[in-house]
Amino acid sequence: MTPNAPDSNVPLNETARAEGDGLATSNGNGLGHSAASPVNVSAVNQSVPSLLPSVVPGPIAQSNLFESPRRVSSTAIVLGATAVMVVGLVFNLSWLGFIGATIALVTSFRVLWLPFLRPFISELFSSQEVAVPIAFVGGFIALVTLLKFIGVDRWFGGLLAQANWDAVGALGEVFGAVGQILIALLAVYIAWRQYVIEKDLTIQQNLITQQQTIDSFFQGISDLVLDEDGLLEDWPQERAIAEGRTAAILSSVDGGGKAKIIRFLSRARLLSPLKRDQRLGRAILDGTGGYEEDRVYGVRVIDLGVMLAGAVLSNSDLRWTDLSETNLIRADLSGCDLVRTNFSGTILCQASLRGSDLNGTRFFYGKAATASPRSKTELPDYRTGAYTGAVVENADFTGAVHMSQEQREYCCAWGGAKTRSSIPGGCEGIPNKLGQ
């Protein structure tokens, strides 16, 4: 291949395009096309389209060539149709007014459909809400059509023609009377349900009011017996006021409320006999962050006394409460949780402890063999248990659970015949000391 030979790599169509566009084969320096390098040919080929005007029309030119006539706007259609409708009304041309009104209505509906009507209908009716009534109407029409095609309408018409309308009228009166009775029964049922609902609401409101009262009592007692440093400071008058408040609130709440108050007072050590300073009467600390107890000579902040006599505390939670030396005569403690409850010196005469949990319940101090019920004249001996026990005469222990052997021995010995017959496991071999 000679240096002046044409480049074989140059496409023929490029050469033809250059010749067709009227380009000279000279490169401007007196050299022929064969003397131009491939790089220059390529550069020329790339620069040619930018120098020559475009033969193929662009998008804008195409749109201008093929643009259709502009459509009449919807506003013009509505205005024109309204004008036609007015002309028809003025000249009493019903056909002209009908045409104008129809065109105006259809055009207005098309304009309002997308921006207003369609979103409103889509928001008002979901697909499920629209499908259900449409399916109901369609199914009803299909059922009526099917019955007509199979001849049910003719059979029903013949049946109505042969019917005894006097009997039908009498039957209608009977159905009307039955309907009135059913309506009256429905009214009675609605009134009864309304009464039940109002009763439940009243109970709930009473519970809320009771809980608010109990919370106020807790706060009042705390403010009364504690000083600014949080230490117990119960002067005689303060103890009297605290006992008065407790007696008042215990008489105004139900069994559950009584149990809450007892648990609060017991865990706050307000029901336990505390050792006092012999000069000022203040409670003495035990050196471990609490107050020292004195079962013999101690003074309680609040002495329940007879506040719980005959109280209904059934199915209550009285775990770890101190009810020692409290008068619980004829009290209902059935079904109570009495785990670790202190009943030493408590009067439980004729009390009901049916089904109660007596796991760890204290009825006395010391040993069961030497323990005895409280006495009005003798001081309790907490070492031997003499005169420290609860008075369990005629108490009912039927169905009590977790009763230990020592508890059973004490209750059998000091409960009397009625109590002995109710104690689980029986009292065989245990002497009855109450008669002695």
C-alpha positions as CSV (number, residue, x, y, z in Angstrom):
1,M,0.0,0.0,0.0
2,T,1.4,3.5,-1.0
3,P,1.2,6.5,1.3
4,N,-1.1,8.3,-1.2
5,A,-3.5,5.4,-1.5
6,P,-6.9,6.0,0.0
7,D,-7.5,4.7,3.5
8,S,-9.3,1.4,3.3
9,N,-10.8,1.9,6.8
10,V,-12.9,4.9,5.8
11,P,-16.5,3.8,5.2
12,L,-17.9,4.3,1.8
13,N,-21.0,5.9,3.1
14,E,-18.9,8.7,4.7
15,T,-17.3,9.4,1.3
16,A,-20.7,9.4,-0.4
17,R,-22.2,11.7,2.2
18,A,-19.3,14.1,1.8
19,E,-19.7,14.1,-2.0
20,G,-23.4,14.4,-1.8
21,D,-23.1,17.4,0.5
22,G,-20.9,19.1,-2.1
23,L,-17.6,18.9,-0.2
24,A,-14.4,19.1,-2.1
25,T,-11.9,16.3,-1.8
26,S,-9.2,18.8,-1.1
27,N,-8.4,19.5,2.5
28,G,-7.8,23.2,1.9
29,N,-4.0,22.9,1.7
30,G,-3.9,21.6,-1.9
31,L,-3.8,18.0,-0.8
32,G,-6.2,15.4,-2.1
33,H,-8.4,13.3,0.0
34,S,-6.0,10.4,-0.4
35,A,-3.3,12.4,1.4
36,A,-5.5,13.2,4.4
37,S,-4.9,11.1,7.5
38,P,-7.6,9.0,9.1
39,V,-7.7,11.3,12.1
40,N,-8.5,14.3,9.9
41,V,-11.1,12.5,7.9
42,S,-12.8,11.6,11.2
43,A,-12.6,15.1,12.4
44,V,-14.1,16.4,9.2
45,N,-16.9,13.9,9.3
46,Q,-17.7,14.9,12.9
47,S,-17.7,18.6,12.1
48,V,-19.8,18.4,9.0
49,P,-23.2,17.9,10.8
50,S,-22.6,20.9,13.0
51,L,-21.8,23.1,10.0
52,L,-24.7,22.2,7.8
53,P,-28.4,22.9,8.5
54,S,-30.5,20.0,9.6
55,V,-32.3,18.2,6.9
56,V,-34.6,16.2,9.2
57,P,-37.2,18.3,11.1
58,G,-37.0,18.4,14.9
59,P,-39.7,17.6,17.4
60,I,-41.1,21.2,17.4
61,A,-41.1,21.3,13.6
62,Q,-42.8,17.9,13.5
63,S,-45.5,19.1,16.0
64,N,-46.0,22.2,14.0
65,L,-46.4,20.2,10.8
66,F,-48.8,17.7,12.1
67,E,-50.7,19.8,14.8
68,S,-54.4,19.3,14.8
69,P,-56.8,22.1,15.1
70,R,-57.3,23.3,18.7
71,R,-60.3,21.9,20.5
72,V,-63.0,24.1,21.9
73,S,-62.8,24.5,25.6
74,S,-65.3,23.0,28.0
75,T,-66.1,26.5,29.3
76,A,-67.1,27.7,25.8
77,I,-69.2,24.5,25.3
78,V,-71.1,25.1,28.6
79,L,-71.6,28.8,27.8
80,G,-72.8,28.0,24.3
81,A,-75.2,25.3,25.5
82,T,-76.5,27.6,28.2
83,A,-77.2,30.3,25.6
84,V,-79.0,27.7,23.4
85,M,-81.0,26.6,26.4
86,V,-82.0,30.2,27.2
87,V,-83.0,30.8,23.6
88,G,-85.2,27.7,23.7
89,L,-86.8,28.9,27.0
90,V,-87.4,32.4,25.7
91,F,-88.9,31.3,22.4
92,N,-90.7,28.3,23.9
93,L,-88.7,25.9,21.7
94,S,-88.7,22.8,23.8
95,W,-86.5,20.7,21.5
96,L,-83.8,23.5,21.4
97,G,-83.9,24.0,25.2
98,F,-83.7,20.2,25.7
99,I,-80.6,19.9,23.5
100,G,-78.9,22.9,25.2
101,A,-79.7,21.6,28.7
102,T,-78.4,18.1,27.8
103,I,-75.2,19.4,26.4
104,A,-74.6,21.7,29.3
105,L,-75.3,19.0,31.9
106,V,-73.1,16.4,30.2
107,T,-70.2,18.9,29.8
108,S,-70.5,20.2,33.3
109,F,-70.5,16.6,34.7
110,R,-67.3,15.8,32.7
111,V,-65.6,18.9,34.0
112,L,-66.6,18.3,37.7
113,W,-66.0,14.5,37.6
114,L,-62.2,14.4,38.1
115,P,-61.5,17.2,40.5
116,F,-64.7,17.0,42.7
117,L,-67.1,14.2,42.2
118,R,-64.8,11.3,41.8
119,P,-62.6,12.0,44.9
120,F,-65.8,12.7,46.9
121,I,-67.4,9.4,45.9
122,S,-64.2,7.5,46.5
123,E,-63.9,8.9,50.0
124,L,-67.5,8.5,50.8
125,F,-67.8,4.9,49.6
126,S,-65.0,2.4,49.7
127,S,-64.9,-0.4,47.1
128,Q,-66.3,-2.9,49.6
129,E,-69.2,-0.5,50.6
130,V,-70.1,0.0,47.0
131,A,-69.8,-3.7,46.1
132,V,-72.2,-4.9,48.8
133,P,-75.3,-2.8,47.9
134,I,-74.7,-3.3,44.2
135,A,-74.4,-7.1,44.7
136,F,-77.5,-7.0,46.9
137,V,-79.6,-5.2,44.2
138,G,-78.2,-7.3,41.4
139,G,-78.8,-10.5,43.3
140,F,-82.4,-9.5,44.1
141,I,-83.1,-8.5,40.5
142,A,-81.6,-11.8,39.3
143,L,-83.7,-13.8,41.8
144,V,-86.9,-12.1,40.7
145,T,-86.0,-12.6,37.0
146,L,-85.2,-16.3,37.6
147,L,-88.4,-16.9,39.5
148,K,-90.4,-15.2,36.7
149,F,-88.7,-17.4,34.0
150,I,-89.5,-20.6,35.9
151,G,-93.2,-19.6,36.3
152,V,-93.3,-18.8,40.0
153,D,-95.1,-15.5,39.4
154,R,-98.0,-17.4,37.7
155,W,-98.2,-19.9,40.5
156,F,-98.2,-17.2,43.1
157,G,-100.9,-15.2,41.2
158,G,-103.1,-18.3,41.1
159,L,-102.5,-18.8,44.8
160,L,-103.6,-15.3,45.6
161,A,-106.7,-15.6,43.4
162,Q,-107.8,-18.7,45.4
163,A,-106.9,-17.3,48.8
164,N,-109.6,-16.6,51.5
165,W,-109.0,-13.0,52.2
166,D,-111.1,-13.0,55.3
167,A,-108.9,-15.7,56.9
168,V,-105.8,-13.8,55.7
169,G,-107.2,-10.7,57.4
170,A,-107.8,-12.5,60.7
171,L,-104.4,-14.1,60.5
172,G,-102.9,-10.6,60.0
173,E,-104.7,-9.4,63.1
174,V,-103.2,-12.3,65.1
175,F,-99.8,-11.5,63.8
176,G,-100.3,-7.8,64.7
177,A,-101.2,-8.8,68.3
178,V,-98.2,-11.1,68.5
179,G,-96.0,-8.3,67.2
180,Q,-97.3,-5.8,69.8
181,I,-96.6,-8.4,72.5
182,L,-93.1,-8.9,71.1
183,I,-92.5,-5.1,71.0
184,A,-93.6,-4.8,74.7
185,L,-91.2,-7.7,75.6
186,L,-88.5,-5.9,73.7
187,A,-89.1,-2.7,75.5
188,V,-89.0,-4.5,78.9
189,Y,-85.7,-6.2,77.8
190,I,-84.2,-2.8,76.8
191,A,-85.3,-1.2,80.1
192,W,-83.7,-4.1,82.0
193,R,-80.4,-3.9,80.1
194,Q,-80.4,-0.1,80.7
195,Y,-80.9,-0.8,84.4
196,V,-78.0,-3.3,84.4
197,I,-75.7,-0.9,82.6
198,E,-76.6,2.0,84.9
199,K,-76.0,-0.3,87.9
200,D,-72.6,-1.3,86.6
201,L,-71.7,2.3,86.0
202,T,-72.8,3.2,89.5
203,I,-70.6,0.5,91.0
204,Q,-67.6,1.6,89.0
205,Q,-68.2,5.2,90.0
206,N,-68.5,4.1,93.7
207,L,-65.2,2.2,93.4
208,I,-63.4,5.2,92.0
209,T,-64.8,7.4,94.7
210,Q,-63.9,4.9,97.4
211,Q,-60.3,4.6,96.1
212,Q,-60.0,8.4,96.1
213,T,-61.2,8.5,99.7
214,I,-58.7,5.8,100.7
215,D,-55.9,7.7,99.0
216,S,-56.8,10.9,100.9
217,F,-56.9,8.9,104.1
218,F,-53.4,7.5,103.5
219,Q,-52.1,11.0,102.8
220,G,-53.8,12.5,105.8
221,I,-52.5,9.8,108.2
222,S,-49.0,10.2,106.9
223,D,-49.1,14.0,107.3
224,L,-50.5,13.6,110.8
225,V,-48.0,11.2,112.4
226,L,-44.8,12.1,110.6
227,D,-42.7,15.2,111.3
228,E,-40.8,17.2,108.7
229,D,-37.8,14.8,108.8
230,G,-40.1,11.8,108.2
231,L,-39.8,10.4,111.7
232,L,-42.7,9.1,113.7
233,E,-44.2,11.8,116.0
234,D,-47.5,10.7,117.5
235,W,-48.6,12.7,120.5
236,P,-51.7,11.4,122.3
237,Q,-54.0,13.8,120.6
238,E,-52.6,12.9,117.2
239,R,-53.1,9.2,117.9
240,A,-56.7,9.9,118.9
241,I,-57.4,11.8,115.7
242,A,-55.7,9.0,113.7
243,E,-57.9,6.4,115.4
244,G,-61.0,8.6,114.7
245,R,-60.2,8.9,111.0
246,T,-59.6,5.2,110.8
247,A,-62.9,4.3,112.5
248,A,-64.8,6.6,110.2
249,I,-63.3,5.3,107.0
250,L,-63.6,1.7,107.9
251,S,-67.3,2.1,108.4
252,S,-67.8,3.6,104.9
253,V,-65.9,1.2,102.6
254,D,-66.4,-2.3,101.5
255,G,-64.4,-5.4,102.4
256,G,-61.8,-4.8,99.7
257,G,-61.3,-1.2,100.9
258,K,-61.0,-2.4,104.6
259,A,-58.3,-4.9,103.5
260,K,-56.3,-2.1,101.7
261,I,-56.5,0.1,104.8
262,I,-55.4,-2.7,107.1
263,R,-52.5,-3.6,104.8
264,F,-51.3,0.0,104.7
265,L,-51.5,0.6,108.5
266,S,-49.9,-2.8,109.2
267,R,-47.0,-2.4,106.8
268,A,-46.4,1.2,108.1
269,R,-46.1,-0.3,111.6
270,L,-49.0,1.8,112.8
271,L,-50.8,-1.2,114.3
272,S,-47.8,-2.8,116.1
273,P,-47.0,-2.0,119.7
274,L,-43.9,0.2,119.7
275,K,-41.5,0.6,122.5
276,R,-41.7,4.2,123.9
277,D,-39.4,6.6,125.7
278,Q,-40.5,6.7,129.3
279,R,-40.2,10.5,129.5
280,L,-41.5,11.8,126.2
281,G,-43.4,8.8,124.9
282,R,-41.7,8.8,121.6
283,A,-41.1,5.6,119.6
284,I,-37.5,4.2,120.0
285,L,-35.5,3.1,117.0
286,D,-34.2,-0.4,117.0
287,G,-30.8,0.4,115.3
288,T,-31.7,-1.3,112.0
289,G,-33.7,1.4,110.4
290,G,-37.0,0.6,112.1
291,Y,-38.9,1.0,115.4
292,E,-38.5,-1.5,118.2
293,E,-41.6,-3.5,119.2
294,D,-42.7,-4.1,122.8
295,R,-45.5,-6.6,123.0
296,V,-46.0,-6.2,126.7
297,Y,-45.9,-2.4,127.4
298,G,-45.7,-1.0,123.9
299,V,-48.2,1.6,122.6
300,R,-49.7,1.4,119.1
301,V,-50.2,4.5,116.9
302,I,-53.6,3.2,115.9
303,D,-55.5,0.7,118.1
304,L,-58.2,-0.9,116.0
305,G,-60.1,-2.2,119.0
306,V,-63.7,-3.1,118.0
307,M,-63.5,-1.3,114.6
308,L,-63.6,-4.6,112.7
309,A,-66.1,-6.4,114.9
310,G,-68.6,-8.2,112.6
311,A,-66.7,-6.9,109.5
312,V,-67.1,-8.7,106.2
313,L,-63.6,-9.3,104.9
314,S,-64.2,-12.4,102.8
315,N,-61.8,-13.2,100.0
316,S,-59.5,-10.4,101.0
317,D,-55.7,-10.2,101.0
318,L,-54.5,-9.9,104.6
319,R,-51.0,-11.4,104.2
320,W,-48.4,-10.2,106.7
321,T,-50.8,-8.0,108.6
322,D,-50.7,-7.4,112.3
323,L,-54.2,-7.9,113.8
324,S,-53.0,-8.8,117.3
325,E,-55.3,-7.9,120.1
326,T,-58.1,-6.8,117.7
327,N,-61.7,-7.6,118.3
328,L,-62.9,-9.7,115.3
329,I,-66.0,-11.2,116.9
330,R,-68.4,-12.6,114.3
331,A,-66.1,-11.3,111.5
332,D,-66.3,-13.0,108.1
333,L,-62.7,-14.0,107.1
334,S,-63.8,-16.8,104.7
335,G,-61.6,-17.3,101.7
336,C,-59.0,-14.8,103.0
337,D,-55.3,-15.1,102.4
338,L,-54.0,-15.1,106.0
339,V,-50.4,-16.1,105.3
340,R,-48.2,-14.8,108.2
341,T,-51.1,-12.9,109.7
342,N,-50.7,-12.2,113.4
343,F,-53.8,-13.2,115.4
344,S,-52.1,-13.4,118.8
345,G,-54.5,-12.1,121.5
346,T,-57.2,-11.5,118.8
347,I,-60.9,-12.2,119.6
348,L,-62.1,-14.6,116.9
349,C,-65.3,-15.8,118.7
350,Q,-67.9,-17.0,116.2
351,A,-65.6,-15.8,113.3
352,S,-65.7,-17.6,110.0
353,L,-62.4,-18.7,108.6
354,R,-63.9,-21.2,106.1
355,G,-61.5,-21.9,103.2
356,S,-58.9,-19.5,104.5
357,D,-55.2,-20.0,103.9
358,L,-53.5,-20.3,107.3
359,N,-50.0,-20.9,106.2
360,G,-47.8,-19.4,108.9
361,T,-50.7,-17.7,110.6
362,R,-49.8,-16.9,114.3
363,F,-52.5,-17.7,116.9
364,F,-50.1,-17.6,119.9
365,Y,-46.5,-17.3,121.0
366,G,-44.5,-20.0,122.5
367,K,-45.5,-23.7,122.4
368,A,-49.0,-25.0,121.7
369,A,-48.8,-27.1,124.9
370,T,-48.3,-24.1,127.2
371,A,-50.1,-21.4,125.1
372,S,-53.4,-20.1,126.3
373,P,-55.9,-17.4,125.2
374,R,-55.7,-13.8,126.3
375,S,-56.9,-12.8,129.7
376,K,-58.4,-9.6,131.0
377,T,-56.5,-9.9,134.3
378,E,-53.2,-11.6,133.5
379,L,-50.3,-10.2,131.6
380,P,-49.2,-12.2,128.6
381,D,-46.0,-14.3,128.8
382,Y,-44.4,-14.3,125.4
383,R,-41.8,-16.7,126.5
384,T,-44.1,-19.6,127.4
385,G,-47.1,-18.4,125.4
386,A,-49.4,-18.2,128.4
387,Y,-52.3,-15.6,127.8
388,T,-50.9,-14.7,124.4
389,G,-53.2,-16.8,122.2
390,A,-56.3,-15.9,120.2
391,V,-59.8,-16.5,121.5
392,V,-61.1,-19.1,118.9
393,E,-64.2,-20.3,120.7
394,N,-67.0,-21.3,118.3
395,A,-64.8,-20.2,115.3
396,D,-65.4,-22.0,112.0
397,F,-62.4,-23.5,110.3
398,T,-64.2,-25.6,107.8
399,G,-62.1,-26.1,104.6
400,A,-59.1,-24.1,106.0
401,V,-55.9,-25.0,104.2
402,H,-52.2,-25.2,105.2
403,M,-53.1,-25.6,108.8
404,S,-50.0,-26.7,110.8
405,Q,-50.0,-29.3,113.6
406,E,-49.4,-26.7,116.3
407,Q,-52.3,-24.5,114.9
408,R,-54.6,-27.5,114.9
409,E,-53.6,-28.5,118.5
410,Y,-54.2,-25.0,119.8
411,C,-57.5,-24.5,118.1
412,C,-58.7,-27.9,119.1
413,A,-57.7,-27.3,122.7
414,W,-59.2,-23.9,123.1
415,G,-62.0,-23.8,120.5
416,G,-64.8,-25.7,122.1
417,A,-67.0,-28.4,120.6
418,K,-68.2,-26.4,117.6
419,T,-64.7,-25.3,116.6
420,R,-63.3,-28.9,117.1
421,S,-65.9,-30.3,114.7
422,S,-64.9,-27.8,111.9
423,I,-61.1,-28.2,112.1
424,P,-59.6,-30.1,109.1
425,G,-58.1,-33.4,110.2
426,G,-60.2,-33.6,113.3
427,C,-59.2,-33.2,117.0
428,E,-58.8,-36.9,117.9
429,G,-56.4,-37.3,120.8
430,I,-56.3,-33.6,121.6
431,P,-57.9,-32.7,125.0
432,N,-60.5,-29.9,125.2
433,K,-59.0,-27.4,127.6
434,L,-61.8,-24.8,127.2
435,G,-64.1,-26.6,129.6
436,Q,-61.3,-26.9,132.2
